[in-house]
Amino acid sequence: MEQNLVSIGYDAVYRGTLKSPTLRRLWHEHAEGTDFPGEFGHISFTTLAELRRMAAELRLRPGDTLADFGCGMAGPALWLARETGARLIGLDMSSVAVELAGARAAELGLDDRARFVVGSFSETGLHAAFVDAATSEDALQYAPDKRAAMAEVARVLRPGGRLVFTAYELDPENAANLPILGSDMVEDYRPVLEAAGFAVEIYEQVAGWPEPMSSTYAAVIAAKDAIAQEMGDAAVGALTLEMSLTLDRKPYKRRVFAAATRK
């Protein structure tokens, strides 16, 4: 039930995001960075420099298949597909996000090698060893069962394939009873990765934490009235509730960048 409520909230946010130039401006300035290409805009904290590093660490070849878990509207994943020549499968629990990601792929001329499906980290519907690489941008912390999520990523990834992601480590005490984060409070993803059959090669805190999260969330909350006029009360309510709880409760220990190989 809690995850259904989370999904409903994200559906509202995704429906409203493209209607709000104020939100897009603030996110571009504070979160993704002013050098980030606008046609691939998103609502994670992925920067252009991080995307370039992800592309290098994924080691994709043209024609390889990349799966993006928690793809949202798929801006970063579509950038990776364009830059590497890979085929893309994006998965998200929000049907609205999946619809918008498909429309964006068509606008960018990438719909011939990108498809998007409704699915979760632990239930993808993909065949075993189907993809050559996997990625996720600031979404893994939302998986209700992170161990099941990593096991599923390992199942669909071919042996020798790469998983590269950013995510937030959770503080079990501060994150308790926040439905959006589930009950699986992972403080360090390395043991979870290793248990799922990955060899962890890179695992490091992203420089500058807790920025840009704190300044981005504060800027959006300060502009919530203007944003509500553009994207609607339901969307801005879901968005700013998560932001306010995050700033108040501090559920995240740190944001990490990780790269691992499926054994």
C-alpha positions as CSV (number, residue, x, y, z in Angstrom):
1,M,0.0,0.0,0.0
2,E,2.8,2.4,0.9
3,Q,4.6,1.8,-2.4
4,N,1.3,2.4,-4.2
5,L,1.1,5.8,-2.5
6,V,4.7,6.5,-3.5
7,S,3.9,5.6,-7.1
8,I,0.9,7.9,-7.1
9,G,3.0,10.7,-5.8
10,Y,5.7,10.3,-8.5
11,D,3.0,10.0,-11.2
12,A,1.8,13.5,-10.1
13,V,5.4,14.9,-10.0
14,Y,6.2,13.6,-13.5
15,R,3.0,14.9,-14.9
16,G,3.7,18.3,-13.5
17,T,7.4,18.7,-14.1
18,L,7.3,19.6,-17.8
19,K,4.7,22.2,-17.0
20,S,6.9,24.1,-14.6
21,P,9.6,26.4,-16.1
22,T,10.4,27.5,-12.5
23,L,11.2,24.0,-11.4
24,R,13.2,23.3,-14.5
25,R,15.2,26.6,-14.0
26,L,16.0,25.9,-10.4
27,W,16.9,22.3,-11.0
28,H,19.2,23.3,-13.9
29,E,20.9,26.0,-11.8
30,H,21.3,24.2,-8.5
31,A,21.2,20.4,-9.2
32,E,22.2,19.2,-12.7
33,G,24.4,22.2,-13.5
34,T,24.3,25.0,-16.1
35,D,26.4,23.0,-18.6
36,F,23.9,20.1,-18.6
37,P,22.2,19.8,-22.0
38,G,18.6,20.9,-21.5
39,E,17.1,18.3,-23.8
40,F,18.3,15.6,-21.4
41,G,17.1,17.4,-18.2
42,H,16.0,15.4,-15.2
43,I,15.1,15.5,-11.5
44,S,18.1,13.6,-10.0
45,F,21.4,15.2,-9.1
46,T,23.4,13.7,-12.0
47,T,25.8,16.2,-13.5
48,L,27.3,16.2,-17.0
49,A,30.7,15.3,-15.5
50,E,29.1,12.3,-13.7
51,L,27.4,11.1,-16.9
52,R,30.7,11.2,-18.7
53,R,32.3,9.2,-16.0
54,M,29.4,6.7,-16.0
55,A,29.8,6.3,-19.8
56,A,33.4,5.5,-19.4
57,E,32.9,3.0,-16.6
58,L,30.0,1.2,-18.3
59,R,32.4,0.2,-21.1
60,L,29.6,0.0,-23.6
61,R,30.1,-0.8,-27.3
62,P,27.7,0.3,-30.0
63,G,24.8,-2.2,-30.1
64,D,25.2,-3.3,-26.5
65,T,22.1,-3.2,-24.3
66,L,22.0,-0.9,-21.3
67,A,19.3,-1.2,-18.6
68,D,18.5,1.9,-16.5
69,F,16.7,1.1,-13.2
70,G,14.4,3.8,-11.9
71,C,14.8,5.7,-15.2
72,G,12.2,8.4,-14.5
73,M,11.9,10.6,-17.7
74,A,15.2,9.0,-18.8
75,G,17.2,12.1,-19.6
76,P,20.6,10.7,-18.3
77,A,19.9,7.3,-19.8
78,L,19.1,8.6,-23.2
79,W,22.3,10.7,-23.1
80,L,24.3,7.6,-22.3
81,A,22.6,5.7,-25.2
82,R,23.3,8.5,-27.6
83,E,26.9,8.9,-26.6
84,T,27.8,5.2,-26.5
85,G,25.6,3.8,-29.3
86,A,24.0,1.4,-26.9
87,R,20.4,0.2,-27.0
88,L,18.4,1.2,-23.9
89,I,15.8,-0.4,-21.8
90,G,14.4,2.0,-19.1
91,L,12.4,0.7,-16.1
92,D,10.4,2.7,-13.7
93,M,7.4,2.0,-11.4
94,S,5.7,5.2,-12.7
95,S,3.7,4.6,-15.8
96,V,3.7,8.4,-16.4
97,A,7.5,8.5,-16.3
98,V,7.6,5.6,-18.8
99,E,5.2,7.4,-21.1
100,L,7.2,10.6,-21.0
101,A,10.5,8.8,-21.5
102,G,9.1,7.2,-24.6
103,A,8.0,10.6,-25.9
104,R,11.3,12.1,-25.2
105,A,13.2,9.3,-27.0
106,A,11.0,10.0,-30.1
107,E,11.7,13.7,-29.9
108,L,15.5,13.0,-29.8
109,G,15.4,10.5,-32.6
110,L,16.4,7.6,-30.3
111,D,13.1,5.7,-30.3
112,D,14.5,3.1,-32.7
113,R,16.9,1.8,-30.0
114,A,15.2,2.9,-26.7
115,R,12.2,1.4,-25.0
116,F,10.7,1.9,-21.6
117,V,8.6,-0.4,-19.4
118,V,6.8,-0.3,-16.1
119,G,8.8,-2.3,-13.6
120,S,10.6,-2.2,-10.3
121,F,14.2,-2.9,-9.2
122,S,13.2,-6.4,-8.0
123,E,10.7,-7.3,-10.7
124,T,11.8,-6.3,-14.2
125,G,10.3,-8.9,-16.4
126,L,13.6,-9.2,-18.3
127,H,15.2,-12.4,-19.3
128,A,18.3,-13.6,-17.4
129,A,21.7,-12.3,-18.7
130,F,19.8,-10.1,-21.2
131,V,21.7,-6.8,-20.8
132,D,25.3,-5.9,-21.2
133,A,25.4,-3.1,-18.6
134,A,23.1,-1.5,-16.0
135,T,22.9,1.9,-14.4
136,S,20.8,3.9,-12.0
137,E,20.9,7.5,-11.1
138,D,19.9,8.5,-7.5
139,A,17.1,5.9,-7.4
140,L,18.3,2.7,-5.6
141,Q,17.6,4.1,-2.1
142,Y,13.9,4.0,-3.0
143,A,13.9,0.2,-3.6
144,P,11.8,-1.4,-0.8
145,D,14.1,-4.4,-0.7
146,K,17.6,-3.4,-1.8
147,R,19.0,-6.9,-1.6
148,A,16.3,-8.2,-3.9
149,A,17.0,-5.3,-6.2
150,M,20.7,-6.1,-6.5
151,A,19.9,-9.8,-7.0
152,E,17.6,-8.9,-9.9
153,V,20.1,-6.5,-11.4
154,A,22.7,-9.4,-11.3
155,R,20.2,-11.8,-12.8
156,V,19.5,-9.7,-15.9
157,L,23.1,-8.7,-16.4
158,R,25.4,-11.0,-18.3
159,P,28.5,-12.3,-16.5
160,G,31.3,-9.7,-17.0
161,G,28.7,-6.9,-17.5
162,R,29.1,-3.6,-15.6
163,L,26.8,-1.9,-13.1
164,V,27.5,1.8,-12.5
165,F,25.2,3.9,-10.3
166,T,24.8,6.8,-7.9
167,A,22.7,6.3,-4.8
168,Y,22.3,7.5,-1.2
169,E,23.4,5.5,1.8
170,L,20.7,5.5,4.5
171,D,20.9,6.4,8.1
172,P,18.8,3.7,9.8
173,E,17.6,5.9,12.7
174,N,16.9,9.0,10.7
175,A,15.3,7.2,7.7
176,A,13.0,5.0,9.8
177,N,9.3,5.3,9.1
178,L,9.7,7.2,5.8
179,P,7.6,5.1,3.4
180,I,9.4,6.4,0.3
181,L,12.6,4.7,1.5
182,G,11.1,1.3,2.5
183,S,12.3,-0.6,5.5
184,D,15.6,-1.9,4.1
185,M,18.0,0.6,5.5
186,V,21.3,0.0,3.7
187,E,24.1,2.0,5.1
188,D,26.7,0.7,2.7
189,Y,25.9,-1.0,-0.7
190,R,29.2,-2.9,-1.0
191,P,28.1,-5.9,1.1
192,V,24.8,-6.0,-0.8
193,L,26.6,-5.9,-4.2
194,E,29.1,-8.6,-3.2
195,A,26.3,-10.9,-1.9
196,A,24.6,-10.5,-5.3
197,G,27.7,-11.6,-7.1
198,F,29.4,-8.4,-8.0
199,A,33.1,-7.5,-7.7
200,V,33.1,-3.8,-6.5
201,E,35.8,-1.8,-8.1
202,I,34.8,1.8,-7.3
203,Y,32.9,3.0,-4.3
204,E,33.3,6.6,-3.2
205,Q,31.5,9.5,-1.8
206,V,30.5,12.1,-4.4
207,A,32.4,15.3,-3.6
208,G,30.6,18.2,-1.9
209,W,28.0,16.2,0.0
210,P,25.3,17.3,1.1
211,E,25.4,19.8,-1.7
212,P,23.8,20.3,-4.1
213,M,20.8,18.6,-2.5
214,S,20.4,21.1,0.4
215,S,20.5,24.2,-1.8
216,T,18.3,22.7,-4.5
217,Y,15.6,21.6,-2.1
218,A,15.7,24.9,-0.2
219,A,15.3,26.8,-3.5
220,V,12.4,24.7,-4.6
221,I,10.6,24.9,-1.3
222,A,11.0,28.7,-1.3
223,A,9.4,28.9,-4.8
224,K,6.7,26.4,-4.1
225,D,3.8,28.8,-4.6
226,A,5.0,29.8,-8.1
227,I,5.7,26.1,-8.9
228,A,2.2,25.1,-7.7
229,Q,0.6,27.5,-10.1
230,E,2.6,25.8,-13.0
231,M,2.4,22.1,-12.1
232,G,-0.6,21.9,-9.7
233,D,-1.0,21.4,-6.0
234,A,-0.9,17.6,-6.0
235,A,2.5,17.5,-7.7
236,V,4.1,20.3,-5.7
237,G,2.7,18.8,-2.5
238,A,4.3,15.4,-3.2
239,L,7.6,17.0,-4.3
240,T,8.0,19.4,-1.4
241,L,6.9,16.9,1.2
242,E,9.8,14.7,0.3
243,M,12.2,17.6,0.2
244,S,11.0,19.0,3.6
245,L,11.3,15.6,5.2
246,T,14.7,15.1,3.8
247,L,16.0,18.5,5.0
248,D,14.4,17.9,8.4
249,R,15.1,14.2,9.1
250,K,18.4,13.9,7.2
251,P,17.8,10.3,6.2
252,Y,20.9,10.1,4.0
253,K,24.5,9.5,5.2
254,R,26.1,10.4,1.9
255,R,25.7,10.1,-1.9
256,V,28.0,7.5,-3.5
257,F,29.3,6.7,-7.0
258,A,29.8,2.9,-7.5
259,A,31.0,0.7,-10.3
260,A,31.0,-3.1,-10.2
261,T,31.4,-6.1,-12.4
262,R,29.1,-9.1,-12.5
263,K,31.1,-12.2,-11.7
